[in-house]
Amino acid sequence: MSSINFDMVKLRLQKSIFLHNPNYRQPARGEVIALGLSLRNAADFSQNGTTANFIQSFKTQNGPEVPFTLEVEFAAVFALTGPISPAEQENYIHKIFPQMVFPYTREFVAETTRRGGYPPLILNLGLFQDSRSDGSTSASEPLIGSKWPH
């Protein structure tokens, strides 16, 4: 891997949707709430190799058995000191850029669920690692299960 310096020059909350499920039965205190979660990462690199537009999308499953649905999308622009080879781009998309954006996604999700009247949903990036040998987060990863006490 070549040595490329980069800076996150822009970060923007692009999408935020939080909906209560009016048909959900409120759990008893201490009862576990189960959700399906997904986290997707995608990026486009400029032709001259000096910028990358990165998107991190988080969402919960929809359905009558979940207390709420939440969709969050952050968009970031990274300035690069040089072009990144196509082989290296996957590493930036699935490991390097997410490490810089994920703390904002994590904080936003936790605060949104807390303000919605639920325990803060604290995301761990390790939850979203798939079974690929390089440990990267798959752009097409299905919903995974998560539980936390109410």
N, C-alpha and C positions, 0 to 999 in steps of 0.2 A: 504494500500500500504506500502510495506517495504521501509526502508531507504537505497537506493543504491546510492553510489557515482559513477560518471562516468566522463571521460574526452574524448573530441574529439581529437584523436591522429593523425588523418590523414584526409585531405580533398582534393579531386581531382576533377577537371573539367573533366568529362569523355566523354561528348558529347557536341558539339556546332555546330549547323547548322543554318545559316541565309541565306535565299534565297529571293531576290526581285522577285515580280511577274511582268514580263514585260508587261502583258496585263491589269494591273490595271490602272484605270484612276486616276491620281493624284487629290486629293480633293482640293477644294479652301481653302484658309486660313480661319480658324475658323470652317470649316466643321468637323463633327464628324466622326471618323474612328471607325468601329465596328469590333471586333474580337471575336472568340470563343477561350477560354483558358482552359487548364487542368493542374492540378498539382497532381502528384501521389507520394506516399510515400510507401516504402517497406523496410523490414529489415530481415536479417537472424541472429539468435543468435547462438553462438557456443554452443556445447554440454556441456562444462564445465561452461558455463555462464559468462566467463570473457571478451568476446568481442561481438560486434554487428556490422555487415556490413549494412550500411543504404544507400539507393538510393533515391534521390529526382529528379523527372523528370517533366519538364515543357514543354508544347508545345502549339502552336497556331494551329488553324484549317487550313486546306488547301482549296484552291478553288479560282475561278476567281474573287470573290468579296473582297478578302483580299489583302492588299498591299505587304505583305511578309509572309513567314512562318519562325518560329523560334522553334528550339528544343534545350533544355539545360538539361544536366543531371550531377548532382554532386553526388559523392560517398564519404561517410565518414566512418571511422572506429572509434568506441567508445570502450574504455576500461572500464570495469565495475568492481566494487569491489566484486560483488557476483552475483549469478544467479537471473534472473528475472522470476517469475512464468508466465506460459502461459497467465493467466488472466491479468497480468500487462503489458505484452509485447505490447498489442494493444495500451495502453496509451503511451508507449515510441515511438512506430512507428508513431502514428498519432498526438501526441501533443508535447512530450518532445524533441525528435530528430529533428523534423521539425523546432522547435523554434530556434535551434542552426544553422541549415543549411540554412533556408529560407533567412536570410539577404544576404547571398552570392548569392543565386539564384536571389533575387530581384535586387541587384546591377548589376549583370551581364546582366540581361534582360534589365534594364534601359539603361545601357551604350551601349549595342549592338544595341538597336533600335535608340539611339541618333546618334551613329556612322554610322548607316545605312541611315541617313537623315530624320528620323522621330522624333516626340517628344518622350522624354523618356517614356517608358511604365512602370509606377510605380505600382508594384503589392502590394496588401494588402492581408495578409494572411486570413483576414476575408472573402474575396471573395470566398475562396475555402472551407468554412465550409458547409457541407451538412446538411440535415435535421435529421441526427441521433441524438438521444436524448443526447448522450454524447458530441456532438459538434465536434467530430473528423473528420478529412479529410478522405474521403473514398478513398481506393486504386483503386476503379474502377469508380471514379467520371467522368461523362461525361463533355464535353466541356461546359463552361459557357460563357455568353456574357460579353463583356467589351467594353466600348466606351471611347474615349478620343479625345479632340479637336486637329486638325492639325494646 
